[in-house]
Each structure stands twice: as structure tokens, then as C-alpha cells.
């Protein structure tokens, strides 16, 4: 992978995650910030990042690496815009009972 290809792939990763800094992205991916610096130095997107984005967001690894194809292979049931709701569903609780409304 060449530098400009890596930079484009990294920009697509940040776009799909909604992250702007290495610190935010590392927290989202569950890695150390230094791992991002290492990937930039090696000019390589780790497969683990692609797998995380596929399983969490349904993002197409080919789209990340090349910009080609569909952005998403599937859409996850819960949207990132509603993390508390998703967490409650995962916990098997309803929104109203958790917020004291029901």
C-alpha cells in the first residue's frame, strides 16, 4: 500500500466512525493510540481494524481500502447515534424502565 492509498483509507475510517483524532479513533477501535501511529508509519491498515469496522458498523473492507464498492455490506440493528438505547437493548431492558419513565 502506498502512502496516498493509506491516507485515503485512514480518512474513510475516520469518516465512517465519526472520529477526528487519533485518540478518539483508538478508543473506538479499542486499541492504543500508539497502534495508530505504528500503522501510519508502516503505511498499512491492520486487518483487526477492518474486522472491527465490519462487525460494529457493517463497513465493507474493500470500500475502506480502495474506496470502491458499497460503503456498507449490512447495517447494524442499532445506530451509533443512539448508543444508550442500543446498550439498553443489549442489556434486555427497555428505555422507559431505565430512564424512570415506566
DSSP file (Angstrom, degrees, kcal/mol; ACC not computed):
  #  RESIDUE AA STRUCTURE BP1 BP2  ACC     N-H-->O    O-->H-N    N-H-->O    O-->H-N    TCO  KAPPA ALPHA  PHI   PSI    X-CA   Y-CA   Z-CA
    1    1 A X              0   0    0      0, 0.0     2,-0.2     0, 0.0     3,-0.0   0.000 360.0 360.0 360.0 133.5    0.0    0.0    0.0
    2    2 A X     >  -     0   0    0      1,-0.1     4,-2.5     4,-0.0     3,-0.4  -0.504 360.0-104.6 -89.7 162.8    1.3    3.4   -0.9
    3    3 A X  H  > S+     0   0    0      1,-0.3     4,-2.9     2,-0.2     5,-0.2   0.895 119.9  49.4 -53.9 -47.8    1.2    6.5    1.3
    4    4 A X  H  > S+     0   0    0      1,-0.2     4,-1.8     2,-0.2    -1,-0.3   0.842 111.4  50.7 -66.0 -30.7   -1.6    8.2   -0.6
    5    5 A X  H  > S+     0   0    0     -3,-0.4     4,-2.3     2,-0.2    -1,-0.2   0.904 111.8  47.2 -69.5 -41.7   -3.7    4.9   -0.5
    6    6 A X  H  X S+     0   0    0     -4,-2.5     4,-3.2     2,-0.2     5,-0.2   0.940 110.7  51.6 -63.3 -46.8   -3.2    4.6    3.2
    7    7 A X  H  X S+     0   0    0     -4,-2.9     4,-2.0     1,-0.2    -1,-0.2   0.890 111.4  47.5 -59.1 -40.0   -4.1    8.2    3.8
    8    8 A X  H  X S+     0   0    0     -4,-1.8     4,-1.9    -5,-0.2    -1,-0.2   0.909 113.1  48.0 -67.3 -42.1   -7.3    7.8    1.8
    9    9 A X  H  X S+     0   0    0     -4,-2.3     4,-2.2     2,-0.2    -2,-0.2   0.912 111.3  50.8 -64.5 -42.5   -8.2    4.6    3.7
   10   10 A X  H  X S+     0   0    0     -4,-3.2     4,-2.5     1,-0.2    -1,-0.2   0.896 108.9  51.8 -62.1 -40.7   -7.5    6.3    7.0
   11   11 A X  H  X S+     0   0    0     -4,-2.0     4,-2.3    -5,-0.2    -1,-0.2   0.888 109.2  50.1 -63.4 -39.1   -9.7    9.2    6.0
   12   12 A X  H  X S+     0   0    0     -4,-1.9     4,-2.5    52,-0.2    -2,-0.2   0.886 109.4  51.8 -66.6 -38.2  -12.5    6.7    5.1
   13   13 A X  H  X S+     0   0    0     -4,-2.2     4,-1.9     2,-0.2     6,-0.2   0.947 111.9  45.7 -61.6 -48.2  -12.1    5.0    8.5
   14   14 A X  H  X>S+     0   0    0     -4,-2.5     4,-1.6     1,-0.2     5,-1.5   0.894 112.5  52.6 -62.0 -39.6  -12.4    8.3   10.3
   15   15 A X  H  <5S+     0   0    0     -4,-2.3    -2,-0.2     1,-0.2    -1,-0.2   0.943 111.2  44.2 -60.8 -49.8  -15.4    9.3    8.2
   16   16 A X  H  <5S+     0   0    0     -4,-2.5    -1,-0.2     1,-0.2    -2,-0.2   0.800 118.5  43.8 -71.1 -28.0  -17.3    6.1    8.9
   17   17 A X  H  <5S-     0   0    0     -4,-1.9    -1,-0.2    -5,-0.2    -2,-0.2   0.673 103.2-129.1 -86.6 -18.9  -16.5    6.2   12.6
   18   18 A X  T  <5 +     0   0    0     -4,-1.6     2,-0.3     1,-0.3    -3,-0.2   0.763  60.7 140.6  74.1  25.0  -17.2    9.9   13.0
   19   19 A X      < -     0   0    0     -5,-1.5    -1,-0.3    -6,-0.2    -2,-0.1  -0.782  33.6-178.1-104.3 145.6  -13.8   10.3   14.7
   20   20 A X        +     0   0    0     -2,-0.3     2,-0.3    -3,-0.1    -1,-0.1   0.657  63.8  49.4-113.5 -24.4  -11.5   13.3   14.2
   21   21 A X  S  > S-     0   0    0      1,-0.1     4,-2.5    -7,-0.1     5,-0.2  -0.781  77.9-119.4-118.7 161.2   -8.4   12.5   16.3
   22   22 A X  H  > S+     0   0    0     -2,-0.3     4,-2.7     1,-0.2     5,-0.2   0.865 115.7  55.5 -62.2 -35.8   -6.2    9.5   16.8
   23   23 A X  H  > S+     0   0    0      2,-0.2     4,-1.9     1,-0.2    -1,-0.2   0.925 109.6  44.8 -63.9 -45.2   -7.2    9.4   20.5
   24   24 A X  H  > S+     0   0    0      2,-0.2     4,-2.3     1,-0.2    -2,-0.2   0.930 115.3  47.9 -63.9 -45.4  -10.9    9.2   19.6
   25   25 A X  H  X S+     0   0    0     -4,-2.5     4,-2.7     1,-0.2     5,-0.2   0.901 109.9  51.8 -64.8 -41.1  -10.3    6.6   16.9
   26   26 A X  H  X>S+     0   0    0     -4,-2.7     5,-2.5     1,-0.2     4,-1.1   0.900 110.5  48.9 -64.2 -39.0   -8.1    4.5   19.2
   27   27 A X  H  <5S+     0   0    0     -4,-1.9     3,-0.2     3,-0.2    -1,-0.2   0.916 112.3  48.9 -64.3 -42.3  -10.8    4.5   21.9
   28   28 A X  H  <5S+     0   0    0     -4,-2.3    -2,-0.2     1,-0.2    -1,-0.2   0.914 115.7  42.3 -63.9 -43.3  -13.4    3.5   19.3
   29   29 A X  H  <5S-     0   0    0     -4,-2.7    -1,-0.2    -5,-0.2    -2,-0.2   0.602 110.4-121.4 -80.3 -11.5  -11.3    0.6   17.9
   30   30 A X  T  <5S+     0   0    0     -4,-1.1     2,-0.3     1,-0.3    -3,-0.2   0.863  72.8 115.5  73.2  36.9  -10.2   -0.5   21.4
   31   31 A X  S   <S-     0   0    0     -5,-2.5    -1,-0.3    -6,-0.2     2,-0.2  -0.787  71.8 -89.5-128.3 170.9   -6.5    0.0   20.7
   32   32 A X    >>  -     0   0    0     -2,-0.3     3,-1.2     1,-0.1     4,-0.8  -0.541  32.6-122.2 -79.3 150.9   -3.7    2.2   22.0
   33   33 A X  H >> S+     0   0    0      1,-0.3     4,-1.6     2,-0.2     3,-0.7   0.843 113.1  63.1 -60.0 -33.2   -3.1    5.5   20.2
   34   34 A X  H 3> S+     0   0    0      1,-0.2     4,-2.5     2,-0.2    -1,-0.3   0.778  92.5  63.9 -65.1 -25.2    0.4    4.3   19.5
   35   35 A X  H <> S+     0   0    0     -3,-1.2     4,-2.2     2,-0.2    -1,-0.2   0.856 102.0  49.9 -65.8 -33.8   -1.0    1.5   17.4
   36   36 A X  H <X S+     0   0    0     -4,-0.8     4,-2.4    -3,-0.7    -2,-0.2   0.925 110.1  49.4 -68.8 -44.2   -2.4    4.1   15.0
   37   37 A X  H  X S+     0   0    0     -4,-1.6     4,-2.2     1,-0.2    -2,-0.2   0.901 110.8  51.1 -59.7 -40.4    0.9    5.8   14.9
   38   38 A X  H  X S+     0   0    0     -4,-2.5     4,-2.5     2,-0.2    -1,-0.2   0.916 109.1  49.9 -63.2 -43.7    2.5    2.4   14.1
   39   39 A X  H  X>S+     0   0    0     -4,-2.2     5,-1.9     1,-0.2     4,-1.2   0.900 111.0  49.9 -62.7 -40.5    0.1    1.7   11.3
   40   40 A X  H  <5S+     0   0    0     -4,-2.4    -1,-0.2     2,-0.2    -2,-0.2   0.901 111.6  48.3 -64.1 -39.9    0.8    5.2    9.8
   41   41 A X  H  <5S+     0   0    0     -4,-2.2    -2,-0.2     1,-0.2    -1,-0.2   0.890 116.1  42.9 -67.2 -39.3    4.5    4.5   10.0
   42   42 A X  H  <5S-     0   0    0     -4,-2.5    -1,-0.2     2,-0.2    -2,-0.2   0.620 104.0-133.7 -79.8 -13.3    4.1    1.1    8.4
   43   43 A X  T  <5 +     0   0    0     -4,-1.2     2,-0.3     1,-0.2    -3,-0.2   0.941  65.6 119.3  57.1  50.5    1.6    2.5    5.8
   44   44 A X      < -     0   0    0     -5,-1.9     2,-0.7    -6,-0.1    -1,-0.2  -0.989  62.9-135.8-148.0 134.0   -0.7   -0.4    6.4
   45   45 A X        -     0   0    0     -2,-0.3     5,-0.0    -3,-0.1    20,-0.0  -0.813  35.4-123.9 -87.5 117.5   -4.3   -0.8    7.7
   46   46 A X    >>  -     0   0    0     -2,-0.7     4,-1.4     1,-0.1     3,-0.8  -0.333   9.0-129.4 -63.7 141.8   -4.4   -3.6   10.2
   47   47 A X  H 3> S+     0   0    0      1,-0.2     4,-2.5     2,-0.2     5,-0.2   0.827 107.1  64.5 -59.3 -32.7   -6.9   -6.4    9.4
   48   48 A X  H 3> S+     0   0    0      1,-0.2     4,-2.3     2,-0.2    -1,-0.2   0.866  99.8  51.9 -61.8 -35.5   -8.2   -6.1   13.0
   49   49 A X  H <> S+     0   0    0     -3,-0.8     4,-2.5     2,-0.2    -1,-0.2   0.930 109.7  49.2 -64.4 -43.9   -9.4   -2.6   12.3
   50   50 A X  H  X S+     0   0    0     -4,-1.4     4,-2.1     1,-0.2    -2,-0.2   0.902 111.6  48.9 -62.0 -41.4  -11.2   -3.8    9.2
   51   51 A X  H  X S+     0   0    0     -4,-2.5     4,-2.7     2,-0.2     5,-0.2   0.905 110.5  50.7 -65.8 -41.9  -12.8   -6.6   11.2
   52   52 A X  H  X S+     0   0    0     -4,-2.3     4,-2.6     1,-0.2     5,-0.4   0.928 112.3  46.4 -61.2 -45.5  -13.9   -4.3   14.0
   53   53 A X  H  X>S+     0   0    0     -4,-2.5     4,-1.8     1,-0.2     6,-1.7   0.852 112.7  50.7 -67.7 -34.0  -15.5   -1.9   11.5
   54   54 A X  H  X5S+     0   0    0     -4,-2.1     4,-1.2     4,-0.3    -2,-0.2   0.942 115.9  40.1 -66.9 -47.6  -17.2   -4.7    9.7
   55   55 A X  H  <5S+     0   0    0     -4,-2.7    -2,-0.2     2,-0.2    -3,-0.2   0.861 124.2  36.9 -74.3 -34.8  -18.7   -6.2   12.8
   56   56 A X  H  <5S+     0   0    0     -4,-2.6    -3,-0.2    -5,-0.2    -2,-0.2   0.885 136.9  13.3 -83.0 -40.0  -19.6   -2.9   14.5
   57   57 A X  H  <5S-     0   0    0     -4,-1.8    19,-0.4    -5,-0.4    -3,-0.2   0.530  92.5-119.1-117.4 -10.2  -20.7   -0.8   11.6
   58   58 A X     << +     0   0    0     -4,-1.2    15,-3.4    -5,-0.7    16,-1.2   0.718  53.0 168.2  75.2  20.4  -21.2   -3.2    8.7
   59   59 A X  B     -A   72   0A   0     -6,-1.7     2,-0.5    13,-0.3    13,-0.3  -0.484  39.0-119.1 -75.6 135.3  -18.5   -1.4    6.7
   60   60 A X     >  -     0   0    0     11,-2.5     4,-1.9    -2,-0.2     3,-0.4  -0.608  13.9-149.0 -72.9 117.4  -17.2   -3.0    3.6
   61   61 A X  H  > S+     0   0    0     -2,-0.5     4,-2.4     1,-0.2     5,-0.2   0.849  98.2  56.6 -57.7 -34.4  -13.4   -3.6    4.0
   62   62 A X  H  >>S+     0   0    0      1,-0.2     4,-2.8     2,-0.2     5,-0.7   0.903 105.1  51.1 -64.0 -40.1  -12.9   -3.2    0.2
   63   63 A X  H  >5S+     0   0    0     -3,-0.4     4,-1.6     7,-0.3    -1,-0.2   0.910 110.2  50.0 -62.9 -41.6  -14.5    0.3    0.4
   64   64 A X  H  <5S+     0   0    0     -4,-1.9   -52,-0.2     1,-0.2    -2,-0.2   0.950 117.7  38.7 -61.0 -48.0  -12.1    1.2    3.2
   65   65 A X  H  <5S+     0   0    0     -4,-2.4    -2,-0.2    -5,-0.1   -56,-0.2   0.850 137.5  10.8 -74.6 -35.1   -9.1    0.1    1.4
   66   66 A X  H  <5S-     0   0    0     -4,-2.8    -3,-0.2     2,-0.2    -2,-0.2   0.628  87.1-122.8-120.2 -19.2   -9.9    1.2   -2.1
   67   67 A X  S  <<S+     0   0    0     -4,-1.6    -4,-0.2    -5,-0.7     2,-0.2   0.433  74.9 121.3  83.3  -1.1  -13.0    3.4   -2.0
   68   68 A X        +     0   0    0     -6,-0.6    -1,-0.3     2,-0.1    -2,-0.2  -0.593  52.4  18.3 -96.6 157.7  -14.7    1.0   -4.4
   69   69 A X  S    S-     0   0    0     -2,-0.2     2,-0.1    -3,-0.1    -9,-0.0  -0.222 106.4 -24.0  82.1-174.2  -17.9   -0.9   -3.9
   70   70 A X        -     0   0    0      1,-0.1    -7,-0.3     2,-0.1   -10,-0.2  -0.440  51.0-136.1 -72.2 143.7  -20.6   -0.3   -1.4
   71   71 A X  S    S+     0   0    0      1,-0.1   -11,-2.5    -2,-0.1     2,-0.4   0.901  91.0  36.2 -64.8 -41.1  -19.8    1.5    1.7
   72   72 A X  B     -A   59   0A   0    -13,-0.3   -13,-0.3     1,-0.1    -1,-0.1  -0.923  53.2-167.9-119.0 139.4  -21.8   -0.9    3.8
   73   73 A X  S    S-     0   0    0    -15,-3.4     2,-0.3     1,-0.4   -14,-0.2   0.758  86.6 -12.6 -87.0 -31.0  -22.2   -4.6    3.5
   74   74 A X  S    S-     0   0    0    -16,-1.2     2,-0.5   -17,-0.1    -1,-0.4  -0.963  70.1-116.1-158.3 162.7  -25.0   -4.5    6.0
   75   75 A X        -     0   0    0     -2,-0.3   -17,-0.2    -3,-0.1   -18,-0.1  -0.917  32.7-120.7-106.4 130.5  -26.4   -2.0    8.5
   76   76 A X        -     0   0    0     -2,-0.5   -20,-0.1   -19,-0.4   -19,-0.0  -0.278  24.6-114.5 -64.3 156.2  -26.2   -2.9   12.2
   77   77 A X  S    S+     0   0    0      2,-0.0     2,-0.4     9,-0.0    -1,-0.1   0.889 100.7  49.4 -60.6 -41.1  -29.5   -3.1   14.1
   78   78 A X  S    S-     0   0    0      8,-0.0     2,-0.3     5,-0.0    -2,-0.1  -0.808  82.6-132.7-103.6 141.4  -28.6   -0.1   16.3
   79   79 A X    >   -     0   0    0     -2,-0.4     3,-1.9     1,-0.1     7,-0.2  -0.654  17.0-125.8 -88.9 147.6  -27.3    3.2   15.1
   80   80 A X  G >  S+     0   0    0     -2,-0.3     3,-0.8     1,-0.3    -1,-0.1   0.765 107.1  71.4 -62.4 -23.7  -24.3    4.8   16.7
   81   81 A X  G 3  S+     0   0    0      1,-0.3    -1,-0.3     2,-0.1     3,-0.1   0.659 102.4  43.7 -67.2 -13.2  -26.4    7.9   17.2
   82   82 A X  G <>  +     0   0    0     -3,-1.9     4,-2.2     1,-0.1    -1,-0.3  -0.425  66.8 150.0-127.3  57.7  -28.4    6.1   19.8
   83   83 A X  H <> S+     0   0    0     -3,-0.8     4,-2.7     1,-0.2     5,-0.2   0.865  72.9  52.4 -64.0 -36.9  -25.8    4.3   21.9
   84   84 A X  H  > S+     0   0    0      2,-0.2     4,-2.5     1,-0.2    -1,-0.2   0.929 110.2  48.7 -65.1 -43.1  -27.7    4.3   25.2
   85   85 A X  H  > S+     0   0    0      1,-0.2     4,-2.4     2,-0.2    -1,-0.2   0.922 112.9  48.0 -60.2 -44.4  -30.7    2.8   23.5
   86   86 A X  H  X S+     0   0    0     -4,-2.2     4,-2.6    -7,-0.2    -2,-0.2   0.905 110.5  51.3 -64.2 -41.5  -28.6    0.1   22.0
   87   87 A X  H  X S+     0   0    0     -4,-2.7     4,-2.1     1,-0.2    -1,-0.2   0.914 110.7  48.8 -62.4 -42.4  -26.9   -0.6   25.3
   88   88 A X  H  X>S+     0   0    0     -4,-2.5     5,-2.9     2,-0.2     4,-0.6   0.896 110.7  49.9 -65.8 -40.1  -30.2   -1.0   27.0
   89   89 A X  H ><5S+     0   0    0     -4,-2.4     3,-1.1     1,-0.2    -2,-0.2   0.928 110.7  50.4 -62.4 -43.4  -31.5   -3.3   24.3
   90   90 A X  H 3<5S+     0   0    0     -4,-2.6    -2,-0.2     1,-0.3    -1,-0.2   0.869 109.9  50.5 -60.9 -36.9  -28.3   -5.4   24.7
   91   91 A X  H 3<5S-     0   0    0     -4,-2.1    -1,-0.3    -5,-0.2    -2,-0.2   0.560 116.6-117.0 -77.8  -8.5  -28.9   -5.5   28.4
   92   92 A X  T <<5S+     0   0    0     -3,-1.1     2,-0.3    -4,-0.6    -3,-0.2   0.740  74.4 123.4  79.2  23.3  -32.5   -6.6   27.8
   93   93 A X      < -     0   0    0     -5,-2.9    -1,-0.3    -6,-0.1     2,-0.2  -0.805  59.7-119.9-114.5 156.9  -34.1   -3.5   29.4
   94   94 A X     >  -     0   0    0     -2,-0.3     4,-1.7     1,-0.1     5,-0.2  -0.627  20.8-121.1 -92.7 156.7  -36.5   -1.1   27.9
   95   95 A X  H  > S+     0   0    0     -2,-0.2     4,-1.8     1,-0.2     6,-0.3   0.911 111.1  52.4 -59.7 -44.4  -35.7    2.6   27.5
   96   96 A X  H  4>S+     0   0    0      1,-0.2     5,-2.4     2,-0.2     6,-1.1   0.880 109.5  47.4 -65.3 -39.1  -38.7    3.7   29.7
   97   97 A X  H  45S+     0   0    0      5,-0.2     3,-0.3     4,-0.2    -1,-0.2   0.840 113.5  48.6 -72.3 -30.4  -37.8    1.4   32.7
   98   98 A X  H  <5S+     0   0    0     -4,-1.7    -1,-0.2     1,-0.2    -2,-0.2   0.790 113.3  46.1 -77.7 -27.7  -34.1    2.5   32.6
   99   99 A X  T  <5S-     0   0    0     -4,-1.8    -1,-0.2    -5,-0.2    -2,-0.2   0.426 115.3-110.8 -96.3   2.7  -35.0    6.2   32.5
  100  100 A X  T   5S+     0   0    0     -4,-0.4    -3,-0.2    -3,-0.3    -4,-0.1   0.668  88.3 113.9  80.0  16.6  -37.6    6.0   35.2
  101  101 A X      <       0   0    0     -5,-2.4    -4,-0.2    -6,-0.3    -5,-0.1   0.362 360.0 360.0-100.8   5.9  -40.5    6.7   32.8
  102  102 A X              0   0    0     -6,-1.1    -5,-0.2    -7,-0.1    -6,-0.1   0.463 360.0 360.0-158.7 360.0  -42.2    3.4   33.0
